[in-house]
Each structure stands twice: as C-alpha cells, then as structure tokens.
Amino acid sequence: YGILGYTITSKLNGKSIFLPAAGFIEEETNYCYNYGFIYWSSSIVSRIAGYAYALTSSGVNEERRESGLPIRPIYVGE
C-alpha cells in the first residue's frame, strides 16, 4: 500500500505481522527511519545497566532504555 516496512512471517504457524518503518527519539533528536524499523521487545538486558532488547530490521540489538523507541502491541491470546 505504499507504506515502508517489513512483513514478518512465523515459521511455526504461517501468521504474519507488518511492521511499518518507524523513527525514534534520542537525546531530544527525532530520527525518522525511511528504510528500516526498530521496536522495543518486552525483555530488558539489565535494570542496572539501563538497556533493553529491540527488534530492528537488521536483527535484535541492545538499546538504551531512555531512547524513545516505538512499540507494537501484539495480542497472543486465543
């Protein structure tokens, strides 16, 4: 539909989700991504170190928790 992003398909059940390209805010600067995506996961790396895992178009990375990354809520119930 002309929206930049990625469709990710499960190898287990064949269901897919579309993740639109999204920007983030870091140190008061708004970065707009037109080529990839970055979203928070629900897992933190360390509460003390202040890092959490993020899903990006290049894989899973550790990002500073104060970064303004977007989320994509997903309902996994029945």
All heavy atoms as a GROMACS GRO file, in nm:
protein
  615
    1TYR      N    1   0.081  -0.121   0.000
    1TYR     CA    2   0.000   0.000   0.000
    1TYR      C    3   0.085   0.127   0.000
    1TYR      O    4   0.037   0.233   0.034
    1TYR     CB    5  -0.094   0.000   0.120
    1TYR     CG    6  -0.191  -0.116   0.119
    1TYR    CD1    7  -0.174  -0.223   0.206
    1TYR    CD2    8  -0.296  -0.119   0.030
    1TYR    CE1    9  -0.261  -0.329   0.206
    1TYR    CE2   10  -0.385  -0.225   0.028
    1TYR     CZ   11  -0.368  -0.330   0.116
    1TYR     OH   12  -0.455  -0.436   0.115
    2GLY      N   13   0.211   0.114  -0.031
    2GLY     CA   14   0.298   0.230  -0.035
    2GLY      C   15   0.356   0.270   0.100
    2GLY      O   16   0.414   0.377   0.112
    3ILE      N   17   0.341   0.186   0.201
    3ILE     CA   18   0.397   0.215   0.333
    3ILE      C   19   0.525   0.135   0.348
    3ILE      O   20   0.525   0.012   0.330
    3ILE     CB   21   0.298   0.179   0.444
    3ILE    CG1   22   0.170   0.262   0.430
    3ILE    CG2   23   0.360   0.201   0.582
    3ILE    CD1   24   0.059   0.220   0.523
    4LEU      N   25   0.635   0.202   0.382
    4LEU     CA   26   0.762   0.133   0.400
    4LEU      C   27   0.759   0.051   0.528
    4LEU      O   28   0.705   0.094   0.629
    4LEU     CB   29   0.876   0.233   0.406
    4LEU     CG   30   0.899   0.316   0.281
    4LEU    CD1   31   1.006   0.420   0.306
    4LEU    CD2   32   0.938   0.226   0.165
    5GLY      N   33   0.815  -0.068   0.523
    5GLY     CA   34   0.821  -0.153   0.640
    5GLY      C   35   0.851  -0.296   0.600
    5GLY      O   36   0.890  -0.324   0.486
    6TYR      N   37   0.830  -0.386   0.694
    6TYR     CA   38   0.860  -0.527   0.673
    6TYR      C   39   0.744  -0.613   0.718
    6TYR      O   40   0.679  -0.584   0.818
    6TYR     CB   41   0.984  -0.568   0.754
    6TYR     CG   42   1.111  -0.506   0.707
    6TYR    CD1   43   1.148  -0.378   0.746
    6TYR    CD2   44   1.196  -0.576   0.622
    6TYR    CE1   45   1.265  -0.321   0.703
    6TYR    CE2   46   1.314  -0.519   0.578
    6TYR     CZ   47   1.347  -0.392   0.618
    6TYR     OH   48   1.464  -0.336   0.574
    7THR      N   49   0.719  -0.721   0.646
    7THR     CA   50   0.625  -0.822   0.689
    7THR      C   51   0.706  -0.939   0.742
    7THR      O   52   0.794  -0.990   0.673
    7THR     CB   53   0.535  -0.870   0.572
    7THR    OG1   54   0.461  -0.757   0.524
    7THR    CG2   55   0.439  -0.978   0.617
    8ILE      N   56   0.676  -0.978   0.864
    8ILE     CA   57   0.747  -1.089   0.928
    8ILE      C   58   0.648  -1.204   0.942
    8ILE      O   59   0.537  -1.186   0.992
    8ILE     CB   60   0.801  -1.047   1.066
    8ILE    CG1   61   0.900  -0.932   1.048
    8ILE    CG2   62   0.865  -1.165   1.137
    8ILE    CD1   63   0.946  -0.871   1.176
    9THR      N   64   0.688  -1.322   0.896
    9THR     CA   65   0.601  -1.438   0.897
    9THR      C   66   0.658  -1.545   0.988
    9THR      O   67   0.777  -1.578   0.981
    9THR     CB   68   0.585  -1.494   0.755
    9THR    OG1   69   0.536  -1.390   0.670
    9THR    CG2   70   0.487  -1.610   0.752
   10SER      N   71   0.572  -1.602   1.073
   10SER     CA   72   0.611  -1.708   1.166
   10SER      C   73   0.642  -1.837   1.090
   10SER      O   74   0.567  -1.877   1.000
   10SER     CB   75   0.499  -1.734   1.267
   10SER     OG   76   0.525  -1.852   1.340
   11LYS      N   77   0.751  -1.902   1.127
   11LYS     CA   78   0.782  -2.033   1.070
   11LYS      C   79   0.699  -2.141   1.136
   11LYS      O   80   0.688  -2.251   1.082
   11LYS     CB   81   0.931  -2.063   1.088
   11LYS     CG   82   1.021  -1.974   1.007
   11LYS     CD   83   1.166  -2.007   1.028
   11LYS     CE   84   1.255  -1.916   0.947
   11LYS     NZ   85   1.398  -1.945   0.968
   12LEU      N   86   0.641  -2.112   1.251
   12LEU     CA   87   0.562  -2.211   1.324
   12LEU      C   88   0.418  -2.223   1.274
   12LEU      O   89   0.368  -2.333   1.254
   12LEU     CB   90   0.560  -2.178   1.474
   12LEU     CG   91   0.695  -2.179   1.543
   12LEU    CD1   92   0.679  -2.136   1.689
   12LEU    CD2   93   0.757  -2.318   1.536
   13ASN      N   94   0.351  -2.107   1.254
   13ASN     CA   95   0.210  -2.114   1.217
   13ASN      C   96   0.175  -2.039   1.088
   13ASN      O   97   0.059  -2.035   1.048
   13ASN     CB   98   0.123  -2.063   1.332
   13ASN     CG   99   0.149  -1.918   1.367
   13ASN    OD1  100   0.205  -1.843   1.289
   13ASN    ND2  101   0.108  -1.880   1.487
   14GLY      N  102   0.271  -1.975   1.026
   14GLY     CA  103   0.246  -1.905   0.900
   14GLY      C  104   0.179  -1.770   0.914
   14GLY      O  105   0.156  -1.702   0.815
   15LYS      N  106   0.146  -1.729   1.037
   15LYS     CA  107   0.085  -1.598   1.056
   15LYS      C  108   0.190  -1.490   1.038
   15LYS      O  109   0.308  -1.512   1.061
   15LYS     CB  110   0.023  -1.588   1.196
   15LYS     CG  111  -0.097  -1.678   1.213
   15LYS     CD  112  -0.161  -1.656   1.348
   15LYS     CE  113  -0.284  -1.743   1.363
   15LYS     NZ  114  -0.350  -1.721   1.493
   16SER      N  115   0.145  -1.372   0.995
   16SER     CA  116   0.241  -1.264   0.970
   16SER      C  117   0.194  -1.135   1.034
   16SER      O  118   0.077  -1.119   1.069
   16SER     CB  119   0.262  -1.245   0.820
   16SER     OG  120   0.141  -1.211   0.758
   17ILE      N  121   0.289  -1.044   1.048
   17ILE     CA  122   0.263  -0.911   1.102
   17ILE      C  123   0.343  -0.812   1.019
   17ILE      O  124   0.455  -0.840   0.978
   17ILE     CB  125   0.301  -0.903   1.252
   17ILE    CG1  126   0.266  -0.766   1.309
   17ILE    CG2  127   0.447  -0.935   1.273
   17ILE    CD1  128   0.282  -0.756   1.459
   18PHE      N  129   0.283  -0.697   0.995
   18PHE     CA  130   0.352  -0.590   0.922
   18PHE      C  131   0.405  -0.489   1.022
   18PHE      O  132   0.332  -0.440   1.108
   18PHE     CB  133   0.257  -0.521   0.824
   18PHE     CG  134   0.322  -0.408   0.750
   18PHE    CD1  135   0.413  -0.433   0.648
   18PHE    CD2  136   0.296  -0.277   0.784
   18PHE    CE1  137   0.475  -0.328   0.579
   18PHE    CE2  138   0.356  -0.172   0.717
   18PHE     CZ  139   0.445  -0.198   0.615
   19LEU      N  140   0.533  -0.459   1.013
   19LEU     CA  141   0.596  -0.359   1.099
   19LEU      C  142   0.636  -0.240   1.012
   19LEU      O  143   0.731  -0.249   0.934
   19LEU     CB  144   0.719  -0.417   1.169
   19LEU     CG  145   0.691  -0.531   1.265
   19LEU    CD1  146   0.822  -0.593   1.315
   19LEU    CD2  147   0.608  -0.483   1.382
   20PRO      N  148   0.563  -0.130   1.021
   20PRO     CA  149   0.599  -0.013   0.940
   20PRO      C  150   0.730   0.048   0.984
   20PRO      O  151   0.769   0.037   1.100
   20PRO     CB  152   0.482   0.083   0.963
   20PRO     CG  153   0.421   0.041   1.091
   20PRO     CD  154   0.447  -0.106   1.105
   21ALA      N  155   0.800   0.108   0.891
   21ALA     CA  156   0.923   0.180   0.924
   21ALA      C  157   0.887   0.287   1.026
   21ALA      O  158   0.789   0.359   1.009
   21ALA     CB  159   0.983   0.243   0.799
   22ALA      N  160   0.964   0.295   1.132
   22ALA     CA  161   0.931   0.389   1.240
   22ALA      C  162   1.059   0.457   1.288
   22ALA      O  163   1.167   0.399   1.284
   22ALA     CB  164   0.864   0.316   1.356
   23GLY      N  165   1.045   0.576   1.333
   23GLY     CA  166   1.159   0.650   1.386
   23GLY      C  167   1.168   0.634   1.536
   23GLY      O  168   1.096   0.558   1.597
   24PHE      N  169   1.260   0.708   1.596
   24PHE     CA  170   1.274   0.707   1.741
   24PHE      C  171   1.333   0.840   1.786
   24PHE      O  172   1.381   0.919   1.706
   24PHE     CB  173   1.361   0.590   1.788
   24PHE     CG  174   1.505   0.600   1.748
   24PHE    CD1  175   1.600   0.650   1.836
   24PHE    CD2  176   1.547   0.559   1.622
   24PHE    CE1  177   1.734   0.659   1.800
   24PHE    CE2  178   1.679   0.567   1.585
   24PHE     CZ  179   1.774   0.617   1.674
   25ILE      N  180   1.326   0.864   1.915
   25ILE     CA  181   1.379   0.988   1.972
   25ILE      C  182   1.495   0.952   2.063
   25ILE      O  183   1.484   0.863   2.145
   25ILE     CB  184   1.271   1.063   2.051
   25ILE    CG1  185   1.158   1.104   1.958
   25ILE    CG2  186   1.331   1.184   2.122
   25ILE    CD1  187   1.039   1.162   2.027
   26GLU      N  188   1.607   1.022   2.044
   26GLU     CA  189   1.724   1.000   2.129
   26GLU      C  190   1.786   1.135   2.160
   26GLU      O  191   1.819   1.211   2.068
   26GLU     CB  192   1.824   0.909   2.060
   26GLU     CG  193   1.941   0.873   2.146
   26GLU     CD  194   2.032   0.770   2.081
   26GLU    OE1  195   2.046   0.772   1.958
   26GLU    OE2  196   2.086   0.689   2.155
   27GLU      N  197   1.800   1.164   2.288
   27GLU     CA  198   1.859   1.290   2.333
   27GLU      C  199   1.795   1.410   2.263
   27GLU      O  200   1.863   1.495   2.208
   27GLU     CB  201   2.010   1.288   2.314
   27GLU     CG  202   2.079   1.180   2.396
   27GLU     CD  203   2.230   1.178   2.376
   27GLU    OE1  204   2.285   1.270   2.314
   27GLU    OE2  205   2.291   1.081   2.423
   28GLU      N  206   1.664   1.413   2.265
   28GLU     CA  207   1.583   1.523   2.211
   28GLU      C  208   1.591   1.538   2.059
   28GLU      O  209   1.548   1.638   2.004
   28GLU     CB  210   1.618   1.655   2.280
   28GLU     CG  211   1.593   1.652   2.429
   28GLU     CD  212   1.627   1.784   2.496
   28GLU    OE1  213   1.645   1.886   2.427
   28GLU    OE2  214   1.635   1.783   2.620
   29THR      N  215   1.647   1.440   1.991
   29THR     CA  216   1.652   1.443   1.845
   29THR      C  217   1.560   1.336   1.791
   29THR      O  218   1.563   1.222   1.836
   29THR     CB  219   1.796   1.417   1.794
   29THR    OG1  220   1.882   1.517   1.849
   29THR    CG2  221   1.800   1.424   1.642
   30ASN      N  222   1.476   1.372   1.697
   30ASN     CA  223   1.383   1.279   1.637
   30ASN      C  224   1.445   1.221   1.510
   30ASN      O  225   1.472   1.294   1.415
   30ASN     CB  226   1.252   1.350   1.604
   30ASN     CG  227   1.145   1.256   1.556
   30ASN    OD1  228   1.166   1.136   1.544
   30ASN    ND2  229   1.029   1.310   1.527
   31TYR      N  230   1.470   1.092   1.511
   31TYR     CA  231   1.526   1.024   1.394
   31TYR      C  232   1.414   0.954   1.320
   31TYR      O  233   1.344   0.871   1.376
   31TYR     CB  234   1.631   0.920   1.437
   31TYR     CG  235   1.752   0.982   1.501
   31TYR    CD1  236   1.760   0.999   1.638
   31TYR    CD2  237   1.859   1.024   1.423
   31TYR    CE1  238   1.871   1.056   1.697
   31TYR    CE2  239   1.971   1.081   1.482
   31TYR     CZ  240   1.976   1.097   1.618
   31TYR     OH  241   2.086   1.154   1.676
   32CYS      N  242   1.398   0.986   1.196
   32CYS     CA  243   1.292   0.925   1.115
   32CYS      C  244   1.354   0.821   1.024
   32CYS      O  245   1.444   0.851   0.946
   32CYS     CB  246   1.220   1.031   1.034
   32CYS     SG  247   1.086   0.965   0.935
   33TYR      N  248   1.308   0.698   1.036
   33TYR     CA  249   1.359   0.592   0.951
   33TYR      C  250   1.270   0.576   0.830
   33TYR      O  251   1.150   0.560   0.843
   33TYR     CB  252   1.362   0.458   1.026
   33TYR     CG  253   1.486   0.439   1.107
   33TYR    CD1  254   1.483   0.449   1.244
   33TYR    CD2  255   1.605   0.410   1.045
   33TYR    CE1  256   1.597   0.431   1.319
   33TYR    CE2  257   1.720   0.391   1.118
   33TYR     CZ  258   1.716   0.402   1.256
   33TYR     OH  259   1.829   0.383   1.329
   34ASN      N  260   1.328   0.581   0.714
   34ASN     CA  261   1.255   0.557   0.590
   34ASN      C  262   1.301   0.429   0.524
   34ASN      O  263   1.260   0.398   0.414
   34ASN     CB  264   1.274   0.674   0.494
   34ASN     CG  265   1.205   0.798   0.543
   34ASN    OD1  266   1.098   0.790   0.602
   34ASN    ND2  267   1.265   0.912   0.520
   35TYR      N  268   1.388   0.354   0.591
   35TYR     CA  269   1.445   0.236   0.528
   35TYR      C  270   1.439   0.112   0.616
   35TYR      O  271   1.467   0.003   0.570
   35TYR     CB  272   1.592   0.262   0.492
   35TYR     CG  273   1.676   0.300   0.611
   35TYR    CD1  274   1.738   0.203   0.687
   35TYR    CD2  275   1.692   0.433   0.648
   35TYR    CE1  276   1.814   0.237   0.798
   35TYR    CE2  277   1.767   0.468   0.758
   35TYR     CZ  278   1.828   0.370   0.832
   35TYR     OH  279   1.903   0.404   0.941
   36GLY      N  280   1.404   0.125   0.739
   36GLY     CA  281   1.403   0.010   0.829
   36GLY      C  282   1.309   0.032   0.944
   36GLY      O  283   1.225   0.119   0.941
   37PHE      N  284   1.324  -0.049   1.047
   37PHE     CA  285   1.239  -0.032   1.164
   37PHE      C  286   1.316  -0.065   1.289
   37PHE      O  287   1.420  -0.129   1.286
   37PHE     CB  288   1.113  -0.119   1.154
   37PHE     CG  289   1.140  -0.266   1.160
   37PHE    CD1  290   1.153  -0.332   1.283
   37PHE    CD2  291   1.149  -0.342   1.045
   37PHE    CE1  292   1.177  -0.467   1.289
   37PHE    CE2  293   1.172  -0.477   1.050
   37PHE     CZ  294   1.187  -0.540   1.173
   38ILE      N  295   1.264  -0.019   1.402
   38ILE     CA  296   1.319  -0.051   1.533
   38ILE      C  297   1.204  -0.044   1.632
   38ILE      O  298   1.129   0.054   1.634
   38ILE     CB  299   1.436   0.041   1.572
   38ILE    CG1  300   1.496  -0.001   1.705
   38ILE    CG2  301   1.396   0.186   1.570
   38ILE    CD1  302   1.631   0.065   1.735
   39TYR      N  303   1.184  -0.150   1.708
   39TYR     CA  304   1.077  -0.160   1.806
   39TYR      C  305   1.129  -0.222   1.934
   39TYR      O  306   1.213  -0.313   1.929
   39TYR     CB  307   0.962  -0.248   1.755
   39TYR     CG  308   0.881  -0.186   1.645
   39TYR    CD1  309   0.915  -0.204   1.512
   39TYR    CD2  310   0.769  -0.110   1.674
   39TYR    CE1  311   0.839  -0.148   1.411
   39TYR    CE2  312   0.693  -0.053   1.574
   39TYR     CZ  313   0.729  -0.072   1.442
   39TYR     OH  314   0.655  -0.016   1.343
   40TRP      N  315   1.075  -0.179   2.046
   40TRP     CA  316   1.110  -0.242   2.173
   40TRP      C  317   1.060  -0.384   2.178
   40TRP      O  318   0.953  -0.415   2.128
   40TRP     CB  319   1.047  -0.168   2.291
   40TRP     CG  320   1.113  -0.042   2.332
   40TRP    CD1  321   1.055   0.080   2.345
   40TRP    CD2  322   1.250  -0.024   2.368
   40TRP    NE1  323   1.147   0.173   2.386
   40TRP    CE2  324   1.268   0.111   2.401
   40TRP    CE3  325   1.360  -0.108   2.375
   40TRP    CZ2  326   1.390   0.163   2.441
   40TRP    CZ3  327   1.482  -0.056   2.414
   40TRP    CH2  328   1.496   0.078   2.446
   41SER      N  329   1.136  -0.470   2.244
   41SER     CA  330   1.086  -0.602   2.281
   41SER      C  331   1.033  -0.590   2.423
   41SER      O  332   1.035  -0.482   2.482
   41SER     CB  333   1.200  -0.706   2.276
   41SER     OG  334   1.284  -0.690   2.388
   42SER      N  335   0.988  -0.699   2.480
   42SER     CA  336   0.941  -0.694   2.619
   42SER      C  337   1.049  -0.736   2.717
   42SER      O  338   1.022  -0.750   2.836
   42SER     CB  339   0.818  -0.785   2.634
   42SER     OG  340   0.854  -0.918   2.605
   43SER      N  341   1.171  -0.756   2.670
   43SER     CA  342   1.279  -0.806   2.755
   43SER      C  343   1.387  -0.702   2.778
   43SER      O  344   1.436  -0.639   2.684
   43SER     CB  345   1.345  -0.929   2.690
   43SER     OG  346   1.250  -1.029   2.667
   44ILE      N  347   1.425  -0.686   2.906
   44ILE     CA  348   1.534  -0.594   2.936
   44ILE      C  349   1.665  -0.673   2.946
   44ILE      O  350   1.666  -0.792   2.978
   44ILE     CB  351   1.510  -0.514   3.064
   44ILE    CG1  352   1.499  -0.605   3.186
   44ILE    CG2  353   1.386  -0.427   3.051
   44ILE    CD1  354   1.499  -0.529   3.316
   45VAL      N  355   1.774  -0.607   2.916
   45VAL     CA  356   1.907  -0.668   2.927
   45VAL      C  357   1.949  -0.663   3.073
   45VAL      O  358   1.991  -0.762   3.131
   45VAL     CB  359   2.010  -0.594   2.839
   45VAL    CG1  360   2.148  -0.652   2.858
   45VAL    CG2  361   1.968  -0.600   2.694
   46SER      N  362   1.936  -0.545   3.134
   46SER     CA  363   1.976  -0.526   3.273
   46SER      C  364   1.910  -0.402   3.328
   46SER      O  365   1.916  -0.296   3.266
   46SER     CB  366   2.128  -0.513   3.283
   46SER     OG  367   2.165  -0.467   3.410
   47ARG      N  368   1.847  -0.414   3.442
   47ARG     CA  369   1.786  -0.296   3.505
   47ARG      C  370   1.893  -0.196   3.547
   47ARG      O  371   1.875  -0.076   3.537
   47ARG     CB  372   1.703  -0.336   3.626
   47ARG     CG  373   1.579  -0.412   3.591
   47ARG     CD  374   1.495  -0.437   3.717
   47ARG     NE  375   1.389  -0.532   3.692
   47ARG     CZ  376   1.274  -0.502   3.637
   47ARG    NH1  377   1.250  -0.379   3.599
   47ARG    NH2  378   1.183  -0.595   3.617
   48ILE      N  379   2.006  -0.246   3.592
   48ILE     CA  380   2.114  -0.160   3.639
   48ILE      C  381   2.180  -0.088   3.522
   48ILE      O  382   2.204   0.032   3.526
   48ILE     CB  383   2.217  -0.241   3.720
   48ILE    CG1  384   2.149  -0.299   3.844
   48ILE    CG2  385   2.337  -0.156   3.756
   48ILE    CD1  386   2.232  -0.400   3.920
   49ALA      N  387   2.210  -0.161   3.416
   49ALA     CA  388   2.280  -0.102   3.301
   49ALA      C  389   2.188  -0.013   3.218
   49ALA      O  390   2.234   0.072   3.144
   49ALA     CB  391   2.340  -0.212   3.214
   50GLY      N  392   2.057  -0.031   3.229
   50GLY     CA  393   1.963   0.054   3.156
   50GLY      C  394   1.947   0.020   3.010
   50GLY      O  395   1.919   0.107   2.929
   51TYR      N  396   1.962  -0.106   2.974
   51TYR     CA  397   1.946  -0.148   2.835
   51TYR      C  398   1.834  -0.250   2.821
   51TYR      O  399   1.807  -0.327   2.913
   51TYR     CB  400   2.075  -0.211   2.781
   51TYR     CG  401   2.180  -0.108   2.746
   51TYR    CD1  402   2.262  -0.054   2.843
   51TYR    CD2  403   2.195  -0.064   2.616
   51TYR    CE1  404   2.358   0.041   2.813
   51TYR    CE2  405   2.291   0.031   2.583
   51TYR     CZ  406   2.370   0.083   2.682
   51TYR     OH  407   2.464   0.178   2.651
   52ALA      N  408   1.769  -0.249   2.706
   52ALA     CA  409   1.665  -0.346   2.674
   52ALA      C  410   1.688  -0.393   2.531
   52ALA      O  411   1.757  -0.330   2.453
   52ALA     CB  412   1.526  -0.284   2.689
   53TYR      N  413   1.626  -0.506   2.499
   53TYR     CA  414   1.638  -0.559   2.363
   53TYR      C  415   1.538  -0.491   2.271
   53TYR      O  416   1.426  -0.461   2.310
   53TYR     CB  417   1.613  -0.709   2.362
   53TYR     CG  418   1.720  -0.787   2.434
   53TYR    CD1  419   1.696  -0.844   2.559
   53TYR    CD2  420   1.846  -0.802   2.379
   53TYR    CE1  421   1.794  -0.914   2.626
   53TYR    CE2  422   1.946  -0.872   2.446
   53TYR     CZ  423   1.918  -0.928   2.568
   53TYR     OH  424   2.016  -0.997   2.635
   54ALA      N  425   1.582  -0.468   2.149
   54ALA     CA  426   1.496  -0.408   2.048
   54ALA      C  427   1.507  -0.490   1.919
   54ALA      O  428   1.615  -0.536   1.883
   54ALA     CB  429   1.535  -0.264   2.021
   55LEU      N  430   1.395  -0.507   1.853
   55LEU     CA  431   1.391  -0.574   1.724
   55LEU      C  432   1.411  -0.469   1.616
   55LEU      O  433   1.339  -0.370   1.610
   55LEU     CB  434   1.257  -0.644   1.703
   55LEU     CG  435   1.234  -0.711   1.569
   55LEU    CD1  436   1.334  -0.826   1.549
   55LEU    CD2  437   1.092  -0.760   1.557
   56THR      N  438   1.512  -0.490   1.532
   56THR     CA  439   1.541  -0.396   1.424
   56THR      C  440   1.539  -0.469   1.291
   56THR      O  441   1.534  -0.592   1.287
   56THR     CB  442   1.679  -0.330   1.442
   56THR    OG1  443   1.782  -0.425   1.415
   56THR    CG2  444   1.696  -0.275   1.583
   57SER      N  445   1.546  -0.394   1.184
   57SER     CA  446   1.547  -0.456   1.052
   57SER      C  447   1.674  -0.537   1.028
   57SER      O  448   1.680  -0.617   0.936
   57SER     CB  449   1.529  -0.350   0.943
   57SER     OG  450   1.617  -0.243   0.963
   58SER      N  451   1.775  -0.520   1.113
   58SER     CA  452   1.898  -0.599   1.098
   58SER      C  453   1.912  -0.707   1.204
   58SER      O  454   2.012  -0.776   1.208
   58SER     CB  455   2.020  -0.506   1.102
   58SER     OG  456   2.026  -0.440   1.226
   59GLY      N  457   1.814  -0.721   1.293
   59GLY     CA  458   1.819  -0.826   1.395
   59GLY      C  459   1.780  -0.771   1.532
   59GLY      O  460   1.713  -0.670   1.543
   60VAL      N  461   1.825  -0.839   1.637
   60VAL     CA  462   1.797  -0.796   1.774
   60VAL      C  463   1.920  -0.725   1.829
   60VAL      O  464   2.030  -0.776   1.820
   60VAL     CB  465   1.761  -0.918   1.863
   60VAL    CG1  466   1.742  -0.875   2.007
   60VAL    CG2  467   1.637  -0.988   1.810
   61ASN      N  468   1.898  -0.605   1.882
   61ASN     CA  469   2.006  -0.524   1.937
   61ASN      C  470   1.975  -0.483   2.079
   61ASN      O  471   1.859  -0.486   2.122
   61ASN     CB  472   2.026  -0.396   1.854
   61ASN     CG  473   2.071  -0.426   1.714
   61ASN    OD1  474   2.146  -0.519   1.689
   61ASN    ND2  475   2.026  -0.345   1.620
   62GLU      N  476   2.076  -0.441   2.152
   62GLU     CA  477   2.058  -0.382   2.284
   62GLU      C  478   2.055  -0.231   2.267
   62GLU      O  479   2.143  -0.174   2.204
   62GLU     CB  480   2.173  -0.423   2.377
   62GLU     CG  481   2.180  -0.571   2.402
   62GLU     CD  482   2.298  -0.610   2.489
   62GLU    OE1  483   2.369  -0.521   2.541
   62GLU    OE2  484   2.320  -0.731   2.504
   63GLU      N  485   1.951  -0.167   2.323
   63GLU     CA  486   1.936  -0.022   2.310
   63GLU      C  487   1.917   0.039   2.449
   63GLU      O  488   1.864  -0.026   2.539
   63GLU     CB  489   1.814   0.012   2.224
   63GLU     CG  490   1.821  -0.040   2.082
   63GLU     CD  491   1.924   0.031   1.997
   63GLU    OE1  492   1.961   0.146   2.029
   63GLU    OE2  493   1.968  -0.028   1.898
   64ARG      N  494   1.958   0.164   2.465
   64ARG     CA  495   1.938   0.233   2.592
   64ARG      C  496   1.789   0.250   2.618
   64ARG      O  497   1.714   0.291   2.529
   64ARG     CB  498   2.007   0.369   2.590
   64ARG     CG  499   2.158   0.356   2.591
   64ARG     CD  500   2.228   0.487   2.623
   64ARG     NE  501   2.154   0.607   2.586
   64ARG     CZ  502   2.187   0.688   2.487
   64ARG    NH1  503   2.291   0.663   2.413
   64ARG    NH2  504   2.117   0.795   2.463
   65ARG      N  505   1.747   0.223   2.742
   65ARG     CA  506   1.605   0.226   2.775
   65ARG      C  507   1.545   0.366   2.768
   65ARG      O  508   1.424   0.380   2.751
   65ARG     CB  509   1.582   0.164   2.911
   65ARG     CG  510   1.609   0.014   2.908
   65ARG     CD  511   1.595  -0.051   3.042
   65ARG     NE  512   1.457  -0.046   3.085
   65ARG     CZ  513   1.419  -0.064   3.211
   65ARG    NH1  514   1.509  -0.088   3.303
   65ARG    NH2  515   1.292  -0.059   3.243
   66GLU      N  516   1.626   0.470   2.778
   66GLU     CA  517   1.570   0.605   2.770
   66GLU      C  518   1.544   0.650   2.626
   66GLU      O  519   1.487   0.756   2.602
   66GLU     CB  520   1.658   0.708   2.842
   66GLU     CG  521   1.792   0.732   2.776
   66GLU     CD  522   1.905   0.648   2.837
   66GLU    OE1  523   1.879   0.552   2.910
   66GLU    OE2  524   2.021   0.680   2.807
   67SER      N  525   1.584   0.570   2.529
   67SER     CA  526   1.554   0.601   2.389
   67SER      C  527   1.404   0.591   2.367
   67SER      O  528   1.338   0.503   2.421
   67SER     CB  529   1.626   0.505   2.295
   67SER     OG  530   1.765   0.514   2.309
   68GLY      N  531   1.350   0.679   2.286
   68GLY     CA  532   1.206   0.679   2.260
   68GLY      C  533   1.170   0.590   2.144
   68GLY      O  534   1.128   0.637   2.039
   69LEU      N  535   1.187   0.460   2.162
   69LEU     CA  536   1.154   0.366   2.056
   69LEU      C  537   1.006   0.335   2.056
   69LEU      O  538   0.943   0.332   2.162
   69LEU     CB  539   1.233   0.236   2.073
   69LEU     CG  540   1.384   0.246   2.077
   69LEU    CD1  541   1.446   0.107   2.084
   69LEU    CD2  542   1.439   0.322   1.960
   70PRO      N  543   0.948   0.306   1.940
   70PRO     CA  544   0.807   0.271   1.935
   70PRO      C  545   0.784   0.128   1.982
   70PRO      O  546   0.878   0.049   1.993
   70PRO     CB  547   0.772   0.285   1.786
   70PRO     CG  548   0.900   0.261   1.716
   70PRO     CD  549   1.007   0.314   1.807
   71ILE      N  550   0.660   0.097   2.011
   71ILE     CA  551   0.621  -0.039   2.045
   71ILE      C  552   0.516  -0.087   1.946
   71ILE      O  553   0.452  -0.006   1.878
   71ILE     CB  554   0.564  -0.051   2.189
   71ILE    CG1  555   0.437   0.032   2.202
   71ILE    CG2  556   0.668  -0.009   2.290
   71ILE    CD1  557   0.360   0.005   2.328
   72ARG      N  558   0.499  -0.216   1.936
   72ARG     CA  559   0.393  -0.273   1.852
   72ARG      C  560   0.324  -0.378   1.936
   72ARG      O  561   0.369  -0.492   1.945
   72ARG     CB  562   0.452  -0.335   1.725
   72ARG     CG  563   0.355  -0.408   1.636
   72ARG     CD  564   0.245  -0.315   1.586
   72ARG     NE  565   0.170  -0.374   1.478
   72ARG     CZ  566   0.054  -0.439   1.493
   72ARG    NH1  567   0.003  -0.455   1.612
   72ARG    NH2  568  -0.008  -0.487   1.390
   73PRO      N  569   0.216  -0.340   2.006
   73PRO     CA  570   0.147  -0.438   2.089
   73PRO      C  571   0.090  -0.551   2.003
   73PRO      O  572   0.037  -0.527   1.895
   73PRO     CB  573   0.033  -0.358   2.151
   73PRO     CG  574   0.062  -0.216   2.124
   73PRO     CD  575   0.155  -0.211   2.008
   74ILE      N  576   0.105  -0.671   2.054
   74ILE     CA  577   0.056  -0.788   1.981
   74ILE      C  578  -0.023  -0.876   2.077
   74ILE      O  579   0.025  -0.914   2.182
   74ILE     CB  580   0.173  -0.870   1.923
   74ILE    CG1  581   0.254  -0.785   1.828
   74ILE    CG2  582   0.123  -0.995   1.854
   74ILE    CD1  583   0.382  -0.848   1.783
   75TYR      N  584  -0.146  -0.905   2.041
   75TYR     CA  585  -0.229  -0.993   2.120
   75TYR      C  586  -0.198  -1.137   2.083
   75TYR      O  587  -0.205  -1.175   1.966
   75TYR     CB  588  -0.377  -0.963   2.095
   75TYR     CG  589  -0.471  -1.056   2.166
   75TYR    CD1  590  -0.485  -1.049   2.305
   75TYR    CD2  591  -0.544  -1.150   2.097
   75TYR    CE1  592  -0.569  -1.135   2.372
   75TYR    CE2  593  -0.630  -1.236   2.164
   75TYR     CZ  594  -0.642  -1.228   2.301
   75TYR     OH  595  -0.726  -1.313   2.367
   76VAL      N  596  -0.160  -1.217   2.180
   76VAL     CA  597  -0.122  -1.355   2.151
   76VAL      C  598  -0.219  -1.455   2.214
   76VAL      O  599  -0.191  -1.572   2.222
   76VAL     CB  600   0.023  -1.387   2.198
   76VAL    CG1  601   0.123  -1.309   2.118
   76VAL    CG2  602   0.038  -1.358   2.347
   77GLY      N  603  -0.335  -1.407   2.257
   77GLY     CA  604  -0.437  -1.496   2.315
   77GLY      C  605  -0.508  -1.578   2.210
   77GLY      O  606  -0.475  -1.576   2.092
   78GLU      N  607  -0.609  -1.648   2.255
   78GLU     CA  608  -0.684  -1.737   2.164
   78GLU      C  609  -0.784  -1.663   2.081
   78GLU      O  610  -0.838  -1.565   2.112
   78GLU     CB  611  -0.755  -1.844   2.247
   78GLU     CG  612  -0.653  -1.932   2.316
   78GLU     CD  613  -0.720  -2.038   2.402
   78GLU    OE1  614  -0.832  -2.078   2.372
   78GLU    OE2  615  -0.660  -2.077   2.500
   0.00000   0.00000   0.00000
